[in-house]
Amino acid sequence: MTPETVMSLAYQGMVITLLLAAPLLLTALAIGLLVSLFQAATQINEMTLSFIPKILGVFATLVLMGPWLLQLITDFTRDLIQNLPQMLF
C-alpha cells in the first residue's frame, strides 16, 4: 500500500465523516441559536430550555436525512471492502 493510497483513504474518510456529521451539527447549531435569541428577547435564563428543541431537531434531521446518510456510509464501506485486495498488492 503506497502512501498516496493511505492519504487518499484518509481524505475520503474525513470527507465522509464531515458529510455524516454536518447535517446533525448544523441543525443543533441553528436551533441553539434560535433558542438563544428567544431567551435573550424574553429574558428567560433557563439553561435547560434548549435541550428538548435540539433533541427533537436532531431526531427530525435523522429521520429525514437518515436514508441518505446510511447510503453514504454504506457506499463508502462497500467500495473500501471491494478495493481491499487491490490495496494490499
N, C-alpha and C positions, 0 to 999 in steps of 0.2 A: 504494500500500500504506500503510495507516494505521499509526500507532504501536501501536494496540491489536492489530492483526493480527500485527505483529512480536513484540510481547510475548507474545501467545498462542502463536505458533510456538516462541519461545524456551522458554517454560514447558513446552510439550509435549515439546520436545526434551530438556530436563533431566529430566523425569519418565521418559521412555523410557530415557535413559541410566542413571538410578538403577535402574530395573526390570531392565535388562540386566546391570548390574554387581553388584547386591546379592546374588544367589544365589552367585556365584563368590566374592565377597569375604567373605561371611558363612561360607561353607564353609571357606575358608582361615583365617579368624579362629578358628573353632571348633576346627579340627584343630590349629592352632598352640597354642591354649590347652590342649587335652588333652595334647599332646606336652610342653608346658612343665610341666604338673602331673606328668606321668610322670617327666620329668627331675628335678624337684625332689624327688619321692618317692624316686627311686632314686639321686640324687646323680650322675647321668650328665651331664657338662657338655660334650657334643659339640654344636657349633653346627650341623653339617650334618645332624643327625638328623631335623630337622623338614621338610626339603625333599621327600623322597620321599613321605611321607604327604600333604603338601599338594598335590603334583602329582597324585597318584592321586585325592585327594578332589575337586580341581577338575575333573579329567578325567571322573570319575564324574558330577559335577554337570552338566557339559556334555552328557554322553550322555543323562542322564535329563531335563534341562530344555531341551536344545537345540531340540527342535521348537517348544516354547512361545516360547523366545527368538527363534527365527527367524521365527515367525508374528507376534510383536510388532513386530519391526523391519520386516518386510515390509508389514504393515498400515499402519504409520506412513508408510513411504515411498510406498506406493500412494496413500494419502489426500493426501499432500503433492503428488505429481505430478498427481493428478486435480484438485486445487483450485488449481493454479498459475495457470491462465488467469483465474480469478476473483480471485485475489490481485493480479494485475498491473493490473487495471482497476477 
